[in-house]
Amino acid sequence: MDLNILWLVPVAYFIHILEESPRFVPWAKKYLGAPETFGQFVLGNVIFMVYVLISVSLAIFYTSQWTLVLGLAAAAWIFSNFLIHSGYTLYTGEYSPGVVTASAVYAPVSVYIYYSFWGSGMLNTLDFILAIVIGFAVMYVPTFIQMKKNGKV
């Protein structure tokens, strides 16, 4: 299996940021309570991009069972972001900035990566579950903390 498919995650993330950037902050303040400024939006995305690049790089350049789980967690992270955008769009009936790329890029890329890994036999079922838990936690724990802090939960 060619582990270079994991590079699709940071590429997809970069494309997603381009869709989000002009309209995300006002939408997020309304529904999530944060980020409150464009600077916070940029900082948050820099932090997440560093997470994605480190996870993917470790999986590709220092391949082990654990680093592959981290790389796969990055793919789970973008899928969990797709769920947030699509869920809010369906629930509110309002465009969630990022829902187009989350649906058209994140979902197919993450499913393709998981399908490829599953077929490779490189990881076992527990590894897949762990990768999903890590990826979803990286997305939902900070989001929940922001929402709690800003009275949105």
MODELLER restraints for C-alpha pairs under 7 A, 6 or more apart:
rsr = mdl.restraints
at = mdl.atoms
rsr.add(forms.Gaussian(group=physical.xy_distance, feature=features.Distance(at['CA:1:A'], at['CA:120:A']), mean=6.20, stdev=0.5))
rsr.add(forms.Gaussian(group=physical.xy_distance, feature=features.Distance(at['CA:3:A'], at['CA:60:A']), mean=5.79, stdev=0.5))
rsr.add(forms.Gaussian(group=physical.xy_distance, feature=features.Distance(at['CA:4:A'], at['CA:60:A']), mean=6.76, stdev=0.5))
rsr.add(forms.Gaussian(group=physical.xy_distance, feature=features.Distance(at['CA:5:A'], at['CA:113:A']), mean=6.85, stdev=0.5))
rsr.add(forms.Gaussian(group=physical.xy_distance, feature=features.Distance(at['CA:6:A'], at['CA:56:A']), mean=5.99, stdev=0.5))
rsr.add(forms.Gaussian(group=physical.xy_distance, feature=features.Distance(at['CA:6:A'], at['CA:71:A']), mean=6.90, stdev=0.5))
rsr.add(forms.Gaussian(group=physical.xy_distance, feature=features.Distance(at['CA:7:A'], at['CA:56:A']), mean=6.76, stdev=0.5))
rsr.add(forms.Gaussian(group=physical.xy_distance, feature=features.Distance(at['CA:8:A'], at['CA:109:A']), mean=6.87, stdev=0.5))
rsr.add(forms.Gaussian(group=physical.xy_distance, feature=features.Distance(at['CA:9:A'], at['CA:74:A']), mean=6.96, stdev=0.5))
rsr.add(forms.Gaussian(group=physical.xy_distance, feature=features.Distance(at['CA:9:A'], at['CA:75:A']), mean=6.16, stdev=0.5))
rsr.add(forms.Gaussian(group=physical.xy_distance, feature=features.Distance(at['CA:10:A'], at['CA:49:A']), mean=6.95, stdev=0.5))
rsr.add(forms.Gaussian(group=physical.xy_distance, feature=features.Distance(at['CA:10:A'], at['CA:52:A']), mean=6.28, stdev=0.5))
rsr.add(forms.Gaussian(group=physical.xy_distance, feature=features.Distance(at['CA:10:A'], at['CA:53:A']), mean=6.58, stdev=0.5))
rsr.add(forms.Gaussian(group=physical.xy_distance, feature=features.Distance(at['CA:12:A'], at['CA:105:A']), mean=6.25, stdev=0.5))
rsr.add(forms.Gaussian(group=physical.xy_distance, feature=features.Distance(at['CA:12:A'], at['CA:106:A']), mean=6.35, stdev=0.5))
rsr.add(forms.Gaussian(group=physical.xy_distance, feature=features.Distance(at['CA:16:A'], at['CA:98:A']), mean=6.04, stdev=0.5))
rsr.add(forms.Gaussian(group=physical.xy_distance, feature=features.Distance(at['CA:16:A'], at['CA:101:A']), mean=5.39, stdev=0.5))
rsr.add(forms.Gaussian(group=physical.xy_distance, feature=features.Distance(at['CA:16:A'], at['CA:102:A']), mean=6.75, stdev=0.5))
rsr.add(forms.Gaussian(group=physical.xy_distance, feature=features.Distance(at['CA:19:A'], at['CA:97:A']), mean=6.61, stdev=0.5))
rsr.add(forms.Gaussian(group=physical.xy_distance, feature=features.Distance(at['CA:19:A'], at['CA:98:A']), mean=5.48, stdev=0.5))
rsr.add(forms.Gaussian(group=physical.xy_distance, feature=features.Distance(at['CA:20:A'], at['CA:97:A']), mean=4.89, stdev=0.5))
rsr.add(forms.Gaussian(group=physical.xy_distance, feature=features.Distance(at['CA:20:A'], at['CA:98:A']), mean=4.79, stdev=0.5))
rsr.add(forms.Gaussian(group=physical.xy_distance, feature=features.Distance(at['CA:23:A'], at['CA:97:A']), mean=6.05, stdev=0.5))
rsr.add(forms.Gaussian(group=physical.xy_distance, feature=features.Distance(at['CA:24:A'], at['CA:97:A']), mean=5.32, stdev=0.5))
rsr.add(forms.Gaussian(group=physical.xy_distance, feature=features.Distance(at['CA:25:A'], at['CA:35:A']), mean=6.01, stdev=0.5))
rsr.add(forms.Gaussian(group=physical.xy_distance, feature=features.Distance(at['CA:25:A'], at['CA:36:A']), mean=6.37, stdev=0.5))
rsr.add(forms.Gaussian(group=physical.xy_distance, feature=features.Distance(at['CA:25:A'], at['CA:37:A']), mean=6.46, stdev=0.5))
rsr.add(forms.Gaussian(group=physical.xy_distance, feature=features.Distance(at['CA:25:A'], at['CA:38:A']), mean=6.37, stdev=0.5))
rsr.add(forms.Gaussian(group=physical.xy_distance, feature=features.Distance(at['CA:25:A'], at['CA:41:A']), mean=6.93, stdev=0.5))
rsr.add(forms.Gaussian(group=physical.xy_distance, feature=features.Distance(at['CA:28:A'], at['CA:34:A']), mean=5.66, stdev=0.5))
rsr.add(forms.Gaussian(group=physical.xy_distance, feature=features.Distance(at['CA:28:A'], at['CA:35:A']), mean=6.44, stdev=0.5))
rsr.add(forms.Gaussian(group=physical.xy_distance, feature=features.Distance(at['CA:29:A'], at['CA:35:A']), mean=6.31, stdev=0.5))
rsr.add(forms.Gaussian(group=physical.xy_distance, feature=features.Distance(at['CA:29:A'], at['CA:36:A']), mean=5.93, stdev=0.5))
rsr.add(forms.Gaussian(group=physical.xy_distance, feature=features.Distance(at['CA:31:A'], at['CA:152:A']), mean=6.96, stdev=0.5))
rsr.add(forms.Gaussian(group=physical.xy_distance, feature=features.Distance(at['CA:32:A'], at['CA:146:A']), mean=6.86, stdev=0.5))
rsr.add(forms.Gaussian(group=physical.xy_distance, feature=features.Distance(at['CA:32:A'], at['CA:147:A']), mean=5.12, stdev=0.5))
rsr.add(forms.Gaussian(group=physical.xy_distance, feature=features.Distance(at['CA:32:A'], at['CA:152:A']), mean=6.11, stdev=0.5))
rsr.add(forms.Gaussian(group=physical.xy_distance, feature=features.Distance(at['CA:33:A'], at['CA:146:A']), mean=6.58, stdev=0.5))
rsr.add(forms.Gaussian(group=physical.xy_distance, feature=features.Distance(at['CA:33:A'], at['CA:147:A']), mean=5.76, stdev=0.5))
rsr.add(forms.Gaussian(group=physical.xy_distance, feature=features.Distance(at['CA:33:A'], at['CA:150:A']), mean=5.16, stdev=0.5))
rsr.add(forms.Gaussian(group=physical.xy_distance, feature=features.Distance(at['CA:33:A'], at['CA:152:A']), mean=6.46, stdev=0.5))
rsr.add(forms.Gaussian(group=physical.xy_distance, feature=features.Distance(at['CA:34:A'], at['CA:146:A']), mean=6.25, stdev=0.5))
rsr.add(forms.Gaussian(group=physical.xy_distance, feature=features.Distance(at['CA:35:A'], at['CA:41:A']), mean=5.58, stdev=0.5))
rsr.add(forms.Gaussian(group=physical.xy_distance, feature=features.Distance(at['CA:52:A'], at['CA:74:A']), mean=5.75, stdev=0.5))
rsr.add(forms.Gaussian(group=physical.xy_distance, feature=features.Distance(at['CA:55:A'], at['CA:70:A']), mean=5.31, stdev=0.5))
rsr.add(forms.Gaussian(group=physical.xy_distance, feature=features.Distance(at['CA:55:A'], at['CA:71:A']), mean=4.85, stdev=0.5))
rsr.add(forms.Gaussian(group=physical.xy_distance, feature=features.Distance(at['CA:55:A'], at['CA:74:A']), mean=6.64, stdev=0.5))
rsr.add(forms.Gaussian(group=physical.xy_distance, feature=features.Distance(at['CA:56:A'], at['CA:71:A']), mean=4.64, stdev=0.5))
rsr.add(forms.Gaussian(group=physical.xy_distance, feature=features.Distance(at['CA:58:A'], at['CA:67:A']), mean=5.62, stdev=0.5))
rsr.add(forms.Gaussian(group=physical.xy_distance, feature=features.Distance(at['CA:59:A'], at['CA:67:A']), mean=4.52, stdev=0.5))
rsr.add(forms.Gaussian(group=physical.xy_distance, feature=features.Distance(at['CA:59:A'], at['CA:68:A']), mean=4.70, stdev=0.5))
rsr.add(forms.Gaussian(group=physical.xy_distance, feature=features.Distance(at['CA:59:A'], at['CA:70:A']), mean=6.83, stdev=0.5))
rsr.add(forms.Gaussian(group=physical.xy_distance, feature=features.Distance(at['CA:59:A'], at['CA:71:A']), mean=5.24, stdev=0.5))
rsr.add(forms.Gaussian(group=physical.xy_distance, feature=features.Distance(at['CA:65:A'], at['CA:123:A']), mean=6.94, stdev=0.5))
rsr.add(forms.Gaussian(group=physical.xy_distance, feature=features.Distance(at['CA:69:A'], at['CA:127:A']), mean=6.13, stdev=0.5))
rsr.add(forms.Gaussian(group=physical.xy_distance, feature=features.Distance(at['CA:69:A'], at['CA:131:A']), mean=5.12, stdev=0.5))
rsr.add(forms.Gaussian(group=physical.xy_distance, feature=features.Distance(at['CA:70:A'], at['CA:131:A']), mean=6.39, stdev=0.5))
rsr.add(forms.Gaussian(group=physical.xy_distance, feature=features.Distance(at['CA:72:A'], at['CA:131:A']), mean=5.71, stdev=0.5))
rsr.add(forms.Gaussian(group=physical.xy_distance, feature=features.Distance(at['CA:73:A'], at['CA:131:A']), mean=4.28, stdev=0.5))
rsr.add(forms.Gaussian(group=physical.xy_distance, feature=features.Distance(at['CA:73:A'], at['CA:132:A']), mean=5.72, stdev=0.5))
rsr.add(forms.Gaussian(group=physical.xy_distance, feature=features.Distance(at['CA:73:A'], at['CA:134:A']), mean=5.75, stdev=0.5))
rsr.add(forms.Gaussian(group=physical.xy_distance, feature=features.Distance(at['CA:73:A'], at['CA:135:A']), mean=4.27, stdev=0.5))
rsr.add(forms.Gaussian(group=physical.xy_distance, feature=features.Distance(at['CA:74:A'], at['CA:135:A']), mean=5.74, stdev=0.5))
rsr.add(forms.Gaussian(group=physical.xy_distance, feature=features.Distance(at['CA:75:A'], at['CA:110:A']), mean=5.01, stdev=0.5))
rsr.add(forms.Gaussian(group=physical.xy_distance, feature=features.Distance(at['CA:76:A'], at['CA:110:A']), mean=6.57, stdev=0.5))
rsr.add(forms.Gaussian(group=physical.xy_distance, feature=features.Distance(at['CA:76:A'], at['CA:131:A']), mean=6.92, stdev=0.5))
rsr.add(forms.Gaussian(group=physical.xy_distance, feature=features.Distance(at['CA:76:A'], at['CA:132:A']), mean=5.31, stdev=0.5))
rsr.add(forms.Gaussian(group=physical.xy_distance, feature=features.Distance(at['CA:76:A'], at['CA:135:A']), mean=4.79, stdev=0.5))
rsr.add(forms.Gaussian(group=physical.xy_distance, feature=features.Distance(at['CA:76:A'], at['CA:136:A']), mean=6.38, stdev=0.5))
rsr.add(forms.Gaussian(group=physical.xy_distance, feature=features.Distance(at['CA:77:A'], at['CA:135:A']), mean=4.15, stdev=0.5))
rsr.add(forms.Gaussian(group=physical.xy_distance, feature=features.Distance(at['CA:77:A'], at['CA:136:A']), mean=5.44, stdev=0.5))
rsr.add(forms.Gaussian(group=physical.xy_distance, feature=features.Distance(at['CA:77:A'], at['CA:138:A']), mean=6.71, stdev=0.5))
rsr.add(forms.Gaussian(group=physical.xy_distance, feature=features.Distance(at['CA:77:A'], at['CA:139:A']), mean=5.98, stdev=0.5))
rsr.add(forms.Gaussian(group=physical.xy_distance, feature=features.Distance(at['CA:78:A'], at['CA:106:A']), mean=5.75, stdev=0.5))
rsr.add(forms.Gaussian(group=physical.xy_distance, feature=features.Distance(at['CA:78:A'], at['CA:110:A']), mean=6.96, stdev=0.5))
rsr.add(forms.Gaussian(group=physical.xy_distance, feature=features.Distance(at['CA:79:A'], at['CA:106:A']), mean=5.93, stdev=0.5))
rsr.add(forms.Gaussian(group=physical.xy_distance, feature=features.Distance(at['CA:79:A'], at['CA:107:A']), mean=5.58, stdev=0.5))
rsr.add(forms.Gaussian(group=physical.xy_distance, feature=features.Distance(at['CA:79:A'], at['CA:110:A']), mean=6.03, stdev=0.5))
rsr.add(forms.Gaussian(group=physical.xy_distance, feature=features.Distance(at['CA:80:A'], at['CA:136:A']), mean=5.71, stdev=0.5))
rsr.add(forms.Gaussian(group=physical.xy_distance, feature=features.Distance(at['CA:80:A'], at['CA:139:A']), mean=6.67, stdev=0.5))
rsr.add(forms.Gaussian(group=physical.xy_distance, feature=features.Distance(at['CA:81:A'], at['CA:139:A']), mean=6.80, stdev=0.5))
rsr.add(forms.Gaussian(group=physical.xy_distance, feature=features.Distance(at['CA:82:A'], at['CA:99:A']), mean=6.89, stdev=0.5))
rsr.add(forms.Gaussian(group=physical.xy_distance, feature=features.Distance(at['CA:82:A'], at['CA:102:A']), mean=4.63, stdev=0.5))
rsr.add(forms.Gaussian(group=physical.xy_distance, feature=features.Distance(at['CA:82:A'], at['CA:103:A']), mean=6.17, stdev=0.5))
rsr.add(forms.Gaussian(group=physical.xy_distance, feature=features.Distance(at['CA:82:A'], at['CA:106:A']), mean=6.34, stdev=0.5))
rsr.add(forms.Gaussian(group=physical.xy_distance, feature=features.Distance(at['CA:82:A'], at['CA:107:A']), mean=6.43, stdev=0.5))
rsr.add(forms.Gaussian(group=physical.xy_distance, feature=features.Distance(at['CA:85:A'], at['CA:96:A']), mean=5.78, stdev=0.5))
rsr.add(forms.Gaussian(group=physical.xy_distance, feature=features.Distance(at['CA:85:A'], at['CA:98:A']), mean=6.62, stdev=0.5))
rsr.add(forms.Gaussian(group=physical.xy_distance, feature=features.Distance(at['CA:85:A'], at['CA:99:A']), mean=5.00, stdev=0.5))
rsr.add(forms.Gaussian(group=physical.xy_distance, feature=features.Distance(at['CA:86:A'], at['CA:99:A']), mean=5.91, stdev=0.5))
rsr.add(forms.Gaussian(group=physical.xy_distance, feature=features.Distance(at['CA:88:A'], at['CA:96:A']), mean=6.67, stdev=0.5))
rsr.add(forms.Gaussian(group=physical.xy_distance, feature=features.Distance(at['CA:89:A'], at['CA:95:A']), mean=5.48, stdev=0.5))
rsr.add(forms.Gaussian(group=physical.xy_distance, feature=features.Distance(at['CA:89:A'], at['CA:96:A']), mean=5.46, stdev=0.5))
rsr.add(forms.Gaussian(group=physical.xy_distance, feature=features.Distance(at['CA:147:A'], at['CA:153:A']), mean=5.69, stdev=0.5))
